[in-house]
Amino acid sequence: MKKSILITSLTAVIALAAFKFNLFSAAEVGAENEVRNNPIATLAKSEEVELSKLDELDKNLINEINTKLPKADPKLATPEVRLLTAFERMQLSVGKFNSASFISEEMQDLLHDAKMIEIAKQSLVDYEHAEKTFGEQQALVRVFSIRLLDELAKAGEPGPLYEATGQVAHALNAKLVNGETIEKRRDLDLEDLVYASIATYGDTQVIDSPETVMMELGYYDDFHTDIRKIYANQFGAIINRKKSVDETILIVQKLFKKQS
């Protein structure tokens, strides 16, 4: 009798376990089918996986750069070394996944430091000082200094960018007027500065009030032809967005003393 009761109880336990297993299995299958049959749920799951992968790649990039070139210690390094190190770290990210995001985050550490902004400006305006301070890396410093001033302008402070643009234009103009040759790629520095500066204005403002914008960017009518052409080309590109080619040529010629 006891044996029969034991077998009956055991059978009941097994049956209950089987029922629970089937119940959970059905629930799991149902949930899985719901995900498979629900495109929104499927998309959300897919995006979650992709975001996880992107986060991992982002962390890998940061770890790789931190290993190769750690941030300069602000308590030990000079402002110039800190700026150069930051720019070198940015350069290491170029061509890698999420480089733009990495550079933007690195820039944030510099944007709120007035000393960094001043050094960046000086490296653009005073070529000899940049060469003496940064040596072979002065070209790298100039490139990222423009980007730093551009980021600052986008953050609502265009003043330093405008100042650097006008000062570089005057420095290059002085050399050309004296019959000197400007240093390699400094004309491209000015092109990039004028381009970044104009971009802070709306197209309508540039087209409707070009003289005002030109003045704020340090332009003078008596600039050397080569300097005027740099300004003219950048302004012409904006004007041509709303005007025909023929209209643009006439406007640019009038604005820049027929220097197109």
C-alpha angles and dihedrals in degrees: 000000000000089000090054092049091048092051091047092050092047090050090051092051092049091048091050091048091049090049092051091046091050090046093052092042090052091049092050092047089047092052091047092049090048090056092045093047096042109076093193092053090045091051092048091051091048092049091048090055092046092049089051090053092047092050090052092050090048092052091047091055093049092047092048093052094042088054095048097040121006120204115273114258106246089210094057108026127073118244089253092054091047091052094046092047091051091050092047090052089052091050090053089059096053111116092015128110113283093004092149092055092047093050092047092053092047089050091056090067090058103038095075095047111090091195092058091050092050093050090049091052093047092050088058099043100040109047094179091053092048091050093048094046101040103022114192090000094062092100091054090048092051093050095050093039088063089049091049092053089046091053090049090052091050088052089060102269108100095154098095090047092052091046093050091048094053094042094050090048091052093046093051092043091054091054094048094047089052091052094251126139115244117234120268115286095357088117086059089051089058092046091053092046094050090046093050092045095050090048089065089067126067117251090245093056092049091050097041098040107021094149091058092050092046091053093049089052092055098255121161128187092228094060117127114272093252092055093046090052091056091054092041094053094050094046091045091055090057095044091050090062089072103021134058120257092256092048091048092052092051093048094047093047090052094047098045103037093263091306106136 
